[in-house]
Amino acid sequence: MTDRRACLSLPLLLLPASRAQAGAQIEEPLSDAVRTALSASVADAAPPKPGFTRMEDRLAYLRWLGAASDRLKRRKAEHHVRIEFLETVWYESRRAGLETALVLGLIQVESGFRKYAISSAGARGYMQVMPFWARLIGDGDPRRLFHLQTNLRFGCVILRHYLEREKGDLFMALGRYNGSRGKAKYPDLVFGARRQWDIPSA
């Protein structure tokens, strides 16, 4: 994985706010138990490289990785960057109990796969995480939200949290993620994008 310190020393090449599609996640009060659980979820530094006990699972993963890499090529031209990104999305989505295709669809809608995207509301990175999450459950440094694994870790943990808040209702959880709870436009966009990443044997 890219060294976190090196990432933070790079200039933030922020794209115009109008290009990022994120709404504004609403900062809601968290109970101490929820805050502690979420903090532990983002702090766990498990490695992103997958391990498989069965050869058929490994082969299925490699087939998925190859197909997803081909689909992402026009957005991320450098092979090693594309593979690191996909490996991390796969790992973090599975870790959070989310469909990898769903997370890729959300990233496509939120940031167009741009690492340094920033919205008018201040949401950052691939999954357009609001800076207040760094204060609530992270180390307080919102710059870390531009780090690949940190951004995906936060985004997946937050979406899982919203899914639990909505008792498994993905439509409502996506609306809460975007700050447009109950409105169809954003969930419909994510569901549409998810279909493009629904790759067999993932």
N, C-alpha and C positions, 0 to 999 in steps of 0.2 A: 504494500500500500504506500501511497505517497506520504512522505514525512509531514506530519502536521505542522511542525515549526516552519518548514520551508514554505508550506502553503500560506501560512499567516504572514510571511514576510513579503509575499508577492503583492504588487499593487492590485487593488480591487478594480477590475475592469468591469464596472457596472454598466449594464445595458439600459437603454431608456426605459423608464417606468411603464410606459404604455405598451411595451412589448411583453411584459410579464402578465399572465392572466389571473394571478391570485387575487382573491378578495381579501378580506381582513378577518382572520381568525379572531374571535372574541376572547379576551382574557377573562376567564371565569374563576371564581374561588375554588381552590382544591382543598379537600380535607387533608390532614396531616398524613393519614394512611396512604391516600392516593398519591400525594406529592412524594412520599418516601418510596413507594413502589415504582413510580415513573422515573425518579432520580436513579434508582438502582438499575432500571432497564436501560437507560442511556449510558450509564457509567460502565457497565460490564464490557470489558475489552476483549471479547472472544474473537478469534481470528476469522477473517472472511473467507478463507479458502475452504471449500467443501471437502468432506471426507465421506467415502461410501464403503459400506461393508459388502455390497453386492455389485458385481461387475455390470449387470444390466442397468442398475441405477446410474452408475457412472457413465455408461454409454448413452443413456437417455439424456443425462445432463449435458454431455458433450454435443449431442445432436441439437439440443435446445440452444446451447451457446453459439454454435455455428450459424443456425438459422437466425437467431436474434442479432448476431453480429452483422449478417448480410443486410438485414432490415434497417439497422442503425447506421450503416456505412455513410450514407449521404449527410447525416447530421454530425457524425464523429469520424473524421477521415483516418486518424491515426489508429492503427490496429491495436497497439498496446493500451492506449487510452480507452478505446472502446471495450476491450476485454476486461480491463480492471473495473470499469463502470458496471458492466453487465454482471460480473462475478459478485460485485458488492450489492447490487440491486437484488440479485437472486438470494444471497445470503441474508440480507437484512429483511427482505419480505418474508422469507421462510421463518426466520427467527421470531418475527412478530405474528406469525400465523396468518399472513395475508397472501393472496394470489400474486405471483410475480407479474402476471399480465396486467392486473389491476394497478399495481404500483407503477409500472411502466406507462400505462395509460394516464395516470394522474400526473406523472412527471411531464409527459408530452403536453398535456393541457396547461399545467402550471407554469412551466419554464421553457418549453420547447427544447429540453435537454441542454440548457445552458447553465453551466456551473455557477456563473457570477450574475445571474439574473436577479433583479431586485424590483419589487412592485412599488406602486405609489403609496401603499400602506406600510412599506418597509419589510415585507416578507422576503426571505433570502434563499438563494440557491436552487438546486434542482427541484426540491419539494416545497419551495416557498414557505419556509418556516419563519414564523414571526419571532422577532428578537426577544419578546418577553419570556419565551420558553427557556432561553439560556439562563435567565434570572430565576425562573420558577423551579426548574429541574436540572439545570446544568451548572457550569462553573461561573456563570455570570458574564462570560465573554462572547458577545454575539458574532464576533469575527470568525469564530470556529464554525459557524453555520455555513461557511463557504467551503469547508473541508468535506471531501467526498463522503467518507463513511460517517462522519458526524452528522451531516445533513440528512443522509438517508436513514440513519439510526433514529434521529429525532422525528423525522416525518413519519416513519413506519410506526414508531411507538405512539405518536400523537393520534394517528389514524386508528390504531387498535384501541386506544383509550376512548375515542369518540364512538367507535363501533360498540364498545361495551356500554357506554353511556346511553346509546340508542337501542340497547338490547338486541343487537345483531342486525338492525335495519341499516343496510349499506347506503341506501338512498339518503336517509337522514344524516348518517355519519359523514358522508361526503359533503353534504350541505353545511354541516357544522365545521368541517375542515376548511371550507372556503369562506365561511362567514355569511352564507346565504341559506341557512337551514330552512327547509320546507319548500324551496324554489327548485324547479326542475332543470333549469338551464345548465348549471354546473354538473350535477350528477349525470345528466344525459351526455354531456361532452366527454366526461371520463369513461362512461360505459361504451361510447362509440370508439374512443381511442383504445380501450382495453381490447376490443375485437381485433385490432391490428396486431396485437402482441400475443394473441391466443395461439401459441405454437404447440402442436402436438408433441407429446413426450416430455413436456417441461417438468 
